[in-house]
Amino acid sequence: MPRYPRAWILENGQTFHKMWRGHNREWNLNTPDEKRAYLNFLGEGQMRICKQFNSLHALCLMSNHVHELYTLDDLATFSNFMRQHHGRYGLFFNRKHQRQGKVAQDRPKTCAIENDYHDMIVTFYIHANPLRAKICGDAKDYLWSSHALYAFGKKASWMKGIRIQFPKWYLQLGKTWKERQANYRKAFDAYLKEHGLRKKELSALGVGSYSWILRRKQMLRTLWKQKRLAKVLGPPI
């Protein structure tokens, strides 16, 4: 599959799943100080670059990759945010380990999400990462995830400088925070029973219904063909 430009994949107002992986799957977020540095740079980028844009809904840091869930407000702002965030972390990691070269495997993957239902499913998928990796037996016990915030309203120390905005589907789970948290836990447990701990690969086509995926597939193929044709023909005379 070709590498599509991000502007083809995402549009303003769209929720999307972002994943950033270590080069050659190296453990580039292995220690607590590395995870905190990544999160500190993320929080500083939110305040300095994004401000009110590009809402962060959920995240989970593993030892060699990160999952984040956002709603896009402005693509240029978000691209600048990612570039500076990952660039600063790359400098930190290389200085710490006295190394040079790539820290990330490639540019971050960004996967569009069709609607609130699929947004919820992706949130569950992100929060189930430590369970799939067999790091813990209960997702609430994993420190570097927003699951405990959703399930029990518990804020980890690293959340102090980070803005996490609950999505619309979560706010509709109940009238009070306790009711939302209880219904979230029930829905998360139901997700684990239905889907187990199966790993899924991100797709440039997105996460959604079969018909939505097909439409996106056709759209991206059409844009790709137009781009290749324009490259062959050159600029208009």
N, C-alpha and C positions, 0 to 999 in steps of 0.2 A: 504494500500500500504506500502511495507517495506521501511525503511529508507536507501536509496542507498548511498554508499560512494561518496563523491564529485568527486573523480577521475573518476568515471564512467559517471558522468553527464556532466562534463566540459572537454574541451581539449584546448590546446594552440591555439590562434587565434580566439577563439569563443567569441561572444558577449553574455552576460547573464544579467539577471535581479536579483538583490539581494534585499531581504527584511529582516529587523531586527525588531522584535516586542517585546514590553515590556512584562514582566512576568505577566501572568493572564490578559493580555491586559491593564496593569496599564499604567498610563500616565507618562512614564519615560523620556519624552522630552517635558514637558508641558510649561516651561517658556523660555523666550529668552536667559537667561544665560545658560540654559541646552542645548539648540540647538546650541549655539555658542561654548560651550565646546565640544560637539560631533564633530562639524565641525573643530574646532581647532586641536583636536586629529587626525582627518582624514587627514588634511593637513600636520601635522607633520609626520604622518605615511607615507604619499606619499613621502616626502622628505628624510626620514630616512631609510625607508625599501624598498619601491617600486622603487624609483628613476625614471627610464625610463620605468618601467614595469607597467602592469595592468592599462590601460587607463580608466579614469573615464569620461563618456560621459554626464550623466544627473543624477539629484537627486531631491528628494522632502522629506522634513522632516515634519512629522505630530506629533501630541501630544503623540501618543503611538506606532508609527512605522516609519520606514524610507524605502524609495525606492531609490535604486542606480542602475545605468546601467554601466557596464564595458565591456572592451574587455580583455580577459585573455592572458597574455604573459607567465606567469610561475605560476603554481598552488601552489608550495611550498612557493614561495614568497608572493603570495596573501593570503594564509592561515595564514602565520605568521603576515602579515599586519592586517588581520581581528582580529586575536587573541589579538594582542597588542592594537589595536584601541578600541575594545569593552571592553577589560580588564581595560584599563585606564579610559574609561568613566564610567564603573561600579564602580570603586573606587571613582571617583569624585561624582557620584550620591549618593552612600551610605554614604560618609562622609558628604555631604550636608544635607541629611535627617536623619542622625544619625541612620542608619538602617544597617542590614546585610542580606546576602543572594543573590539570583538571581535577576538580573536586566532585563535580557532578558528571553523571554519565552523558547527559545530553540536555537540551533545553527542557524545561518542565513540561510534562504532559498536561493538557487541559481538555477535559471531556465534558461536553455540554449535557445538560439534564433536561428532559422534556417538561416535567410538571412537578407539583408538590409531592405526589405519591412516590415518584422515582427519586426525588430529593430525599425523602424519608428513608428509602431503601439504601441509598448511597451513604447516608449518615450512619445507618446501622452497620453497613459494610466497613466503614472507616473505624468505627468504635470496636468492631470485632477483631481488628488486626492483632492485638496482643493474644487473643484466644487462639487464632489460627497459628500464631508462632509458638504457642504453648509456653508463653512467658508467665501467664497467670491463669488461675481457674475461674476468676470472676473479673469482668471488665472494669468493675468499680475500683479494683485494687491497683490498676495501672496508672501511675502518676502522670505520664506524658500524653494524656488524652482528655478530650472534653466530655467523655462519657459520664463521669461522676457529676458534672455540672448539670447535664440533661436529666440524669436519673435521680439525683438527690439534692441538687442545688449547691453542691460543694465546690468551692473555688480553690484550686491549687495555688501555691505561692507564685508560680510563674505566670499566672493570669493577671497579676496586678497591673502590668503595663500593656495588656493586650485587650482590644475591644472584640468581644464575641457577641454577635447579635443572633438571637433565636429566630429561626425562620417562621413563616406564617403557619405552616402545618403544625409546628410544635405549640404555638400559642393557642391553636384551636383544639388542643387535646383536653382542655378543661378551663374552668373559670378561675381557679386558684393555682398557685405554683405547686402545691402539694398534689392537687388533682392531676396536673400536667405531668409531674414527675412519676406518679404512680402509673398513669396510662402509658407513658413512654416506656417504663420498665416492662409492662405487659407486652407492648408491641415489639420491643427488642427481643424478649424471650421467645415470642412467637416467630420472629424472623430467624432466630438461631435454630428452632425446631424444624422450620420449613426448609431453610437453605443450608443448615449445618454450618460448617466452617470451610466451605468450598472457596477456593481462590478464583478471582476473575481478573482477566487482563483488561486494562483500559483500552477503549477503542476511540479512534478519531471520529467515528460516526455518532458517538454519544450513548447515553443511557435513556431508554424510553420504550414505547410500544413498538411492535413489529412494523406497523405502517409508518410511524414517525422515522424509524431508522431507515426504512427503504427510501423515503422522500429525501432524507439527508444524504444518503448514499448517491442518489441520482444527482442531487444538486452539486455535491462536491466533485463528482466525475465530470459534470458539465463544465464547471469552472476550471477544472484541471485541463480539459481538452482545449478550452478557449485560451488558457494561458500558454499552452504548448504551441497552438496555432499562431498566436501573436508573436511568439519567439521566432518561429520559422519565417513568417511573412515580414517581420520587422515593422517599424513605425510607418504610419500612412504617409504617402507622398503629398 
